[in-house]
């Protein structure tokens, strides 16, 4: 059996939320987590929560731009 591509987020609620992401969104989320951990020294849980907030803001901007454009 193949190992999962991504580890589940440490926060149980966030782990459920990321299940709804498509592949590009999940990759973006994972990359953002890694950058926050490696470059900013955040703990994994903090990096995941910050990445989720960033993803939500980015999605909101794309949706708003699509409506106005």
Secondary structure, DSSP 8 states (H G I E B T S, - for coil): ----SS---SSHHHHHHHTT--HHHHHHHHHHHHHHHHHH---HHHHHHHHHHHHHHHHHHHHHHHHH-
